Amino acid sequence: MVAVATSPSESARFGRSVGRATLTDAGDLPLVCSMLAADPHDLVILRYPSAMVRAFDHLSSVSGRRAIYADTLLHFRWTDDGRELSPSHPRVHRGAIELSGVASLVEMTFLGYSNHYAANPRLDASKVAVGYAEWATNIATDPRSILVANEVAGHIAGLAVIDASRGEWDVLLAGVVPAFRGEGMYGDLITSVMVEARAAEQPSVVISTQSHNIQVMRTWERLGWRVTGSLVTVHLERTAAFTAS
């Protein structure tokens, strides 16, 4: 059965009670819709496999809620095939990355990026980068996490934050600081992730992004990553909470 879990960080960021849930079985839709109608959260962020093509029609009829299609998230996987990997810029290992600087690096990198929050006109899209920075910092402080970076002239130019808490490496964030974009720096960063995975005898790595992020997906495909699945994100607003403000 689908359960809605409160997201304290998102609730604090947007000044609304925010919950999150994932739907995996289309057969649960009628019960899930009834549950959502009674759920107390002002906003429920729900994800489900995009193959459930009729799910949005059901969700848009939930009593007392407004459904907003927010994005489609595409998942990719790299499986080590033994090809030569040679990033052009030096890698910076975790010990040389100041955790206190992770937030500012990520916020700078993702400033102006459009994800599912930006689809909702009642949320402050300017807080998206701050949310990424908070998320990255929380992951980075976990000693099981992996940080991979490339530097140019002594400055960190690109940073990847990897969640390794469940065994498989999941690249949660990867981006290049604006001043260093161009000339293949992003591809270099992803290649560095692959090099680190190989060195750690990690046979595969996963990553995901919004479907509109064509340029990075082209980079992944060029480097041998392959799409494995997709999830739709829907925002379900409690109508009374948003009309009262």
C-alpha positions in Angstrom: 0.0 0.0 0.0 1.2 3.5 -0.8 2.2 5.6 2.2 2.7 9.4 2.3 5.8 10.4 4.2 6.2 14.0 5.5 9.2 15.9 4.0 10.4 18.2 6.8 12.9 20.0 4.6 10.5 20.8 1.8 7.8 21.8 4.2 10.1 24.3 5.9 11.4 25.6 2.5 8.0 26.3 1.0 6.0 27.1 4.1 3.5 24.3 3.4 3.2 20.8 4.7 4.7 18.6 2.0 4.5 14.8 1.8 6.0 12.4 -0.7 4.8 9.0 -2.0 5.6 6.5 -4.8 3.0 4.4 -6.6 4.2 1.2 -8.2 1.0 -0.8 -8.9 -1.8 0.6 -11.1 -4.2 -1.7 -9.2 -3.7 0.5 -6.1 -5.0 3.7 -7.9 -8.6 3.7 -6.6 -7.5 3.2 -3.0 -4.7 5.7 -3.4 -7.1 8.3 -4.7 -9.3 7.9 -1.7 -6.3 8.1 0.6 -5.1 11.3 -1.0 -8.5 12.9 -0.7 -8.2 12.5 3.1 -4.5 13.1 3.5 -3.7 16.2 5.6 -0.6 17.4 3.7 -1.1 20.7 1.7 1.0 19.2 -1.1 1.7 15.6 -1.9 4.5 14.9 -4.4 3.7 11.6 -6.0 5.8 9.6 -8.5 4.8 6.6 -10.6 6.1 4.6 -13.6 5.3 6.4 -16.8 3.9 3.2 -18.2 0.8 3.8 -16.0 -0.6 6.0 -18.7 -4.0 6.4 -17.1 -2.8 7.3 -13.7 -2.9 11.0 -14.2 -6.6 10.8 -15.2 -7.4 9.1 -11.9 -5.3 11.5 -9.9 -6.8 14.6 -11.5 -10.2 13.5 -10.1 -9.1 13.3 -6.5 -11.7 15.2 -4.4 -10.3 18.4 -2.9 -7.0 18.3 -4.7 -5.6 19.9 -7.8 -3.2 17.7 -9.9 -0.3 19.3 -11.7 1.9 17.3 -14.0 5.4 18.3 -12.9 8.0 16.3 -14.8 9.1 13.0 -16.2 12.3 11.6 -14.6 14.5 9.4 -16.8 16.8 6.8 -15.1 20.1 5.7 -16.7 22.7 3.1 -15.8 26.3 2.6 -16.6 27.7 -0.9 -16.5 31.5 -1.2 -16.7 32.4 -2.7 -20.0 36.1 -2.3 -19.7 36.5 0.6 -22.1 39.3 3.0 -21.6 38.4 5.9 -19.3 40.6 9.0 -19.3 39.2 12.3 -18.0 41.1 15.3 -19.1 41.1 17.2 -15.9 42.6 16.2 -12.5 40.2 14.5 -10.0 39.8 15.8 -6.5 39.1 13.2 -3.9 36.8 13.5 -0.9 39.5 14.4 1.6 40.3 17.5 -0.4 36.7 18.7 -0.8 35.5 21.0 2.0 32.1 19.8 3.1 31.3 23.4 4.1 31.7 24.4 0.5 29.5 21.7 -1.0 26.3 23.8 -0.5 27.7 26.9 -2.2 29.1 24.8 -5.1 25.8 23.0 -5.7 23.7 26.2 -5.3 25.8 28.0 -7.8 25.7 25.0 -10.2 21.9 24.5 -10.1 20.8 28.2 -10.0 18.0 28.6 -12.5 17.6 24.9 -13.2 14.0 23.8 -13.8 12.8 20.7 -12.0 9.4 19.6 -10.8 9.1 22.5 -8.3 9.2 25.0 -11.2 6.1 23.5 -12.7 4.0 24.6 -9.7 3.1 28.3 -9.9 2.4 28.3 -6.2 5.9 27.3 -5.2 8.9 29.7 -5.2 11.1 28.4 -8.0 13.9 30.6 -6.8 14.3 28.1 -3.9 15.1 25.2 -6.1 18.9 25.7 -6.0 18.8 26.1 -2.3 16.9 22.8 -2.0 19.6 21.0 -4.1 22.3 22.5 -1.9 20.6 21.3 1.3 20.0 17.9 -0.2 23.7 17.6 -1.4 25.0 18.6 2.0 22.9 16.1 3.8 24.1 13.3 1.6 27.7 14.5 1.7 27.9 14.4 5.4 27.1 10.7 5.4 30.5 8.9 5.5 29.1 6.3 3.1 28.6 8.9 0.4 31.0 9.4 -2.5 32.2 12.8 -3.7 33.9 13.2 -7.1 35.2 16.4 -8.5 37.4 17.8 -11.2 39.5 20.9 -10.8 40.8 23.6 -13.1 43.7 25.8 -12.0 43.2 24.8 -8.4 39.4 25.5 -8.4 36.7 22.9 -8.2 34.9 23.0 -11.6 32.5 20.1 -11.4 31.1 18.1 -8.5 29.2 14.8 -8.3 27.5 13.7 -5.1 26.8 10.0 -4.9 24.6 8.1 -2.5 26.3 4.7 -1.8 24.3 3.9 1.3 22.4 1.0 -0.4 25.4 -0.6 -2.0 24.9 0.5 -5.6 26.2 4.0 -6.4 23.4 6.5 -7.2 24.6 9.8 -8.6 22.1 12.2 -7.0 23.7 15.4 -8.3 26.3 16.1 -10.9 27.0 19.5 -12.4 29.6 22.0 -13.6 30.1 25.5 -12.0 28.9 28.1 -14.6 32.4 29.7 -15.0 33.8 26.4 -16.2 31.1 25.2 -18.5 31.9 24.3 -22.1 34.9 22.4 -23.5 33.5 19.0 -22.3 33.8 19.6 -18.6 30.6 17.8 -17.8 31.6 14.7 -19.7 34.9 14.8 -17.9 33.1 14.8 -14.6 30.9 11.8 -15.5 34.0 10.0 -16.8 35.6 10.7 -13.4 32.7 9.1 -11.7 33.1 6.0 -13.9 36.8 5.9 -13.1 36.1 6.1 -9.3 33.5 3.4 -9.6 35.9 1.1 -11.4 38.6 1.7 -8.8 36.1 0.8 -6.1 35.1 -2.4 -8.0 31.6 -1.0 -8.4 30.2 -2.8 -11.5 27.4 -0.3 -12.2 26.2 3.2 -11.4 22.8 4.8 -11.8 21.7 8.4 -12.4 18.6 10.3 -13.4 17.4 13.6 -14.7 14.3 15.4 -16.0 13.3 14.5 -19.6 13.9 18.0 -20.8 17.6 17.8 -19.9 18.6 16.6 -23.4 22.2 17.8 -23.4 23.3 15.8 -20.3 21.5 12.6 -21.5 23.4 12.9 -24.8 26.6 13.0 -22.8 25.6 9.9 -20.8 24.7 8.0 -23.9 28.0 8.9 -25.6 29.8 7.5 -22.5 27.9 4.2 -22.6 25.0 4.9 -20.1 21.7 3.4 -21.1 18.1 4.4 -20.1 16.4 1.9 -17.8 13.1 3.5 -16.8 11.0 6.6 -16.3 8.8 8.1 -13.5 6.2 10.8 -13.8 6.0 13.4 -11.0 2.6 14.8 -10.0 1.9 17.6 -7.5 -1.4 17.1 -5.7 -2.3 20.3 -3.9 -5.0 20.5 -1.3 -7.2 23.1 -2.9 -8.4 24.7 0.4 -4.8 25.2 1.6 -3.8 27.1 -1.5 -6.9 29.2 -2.1 -6.8 30.4 1.5 -3.5 32.1 1.1 
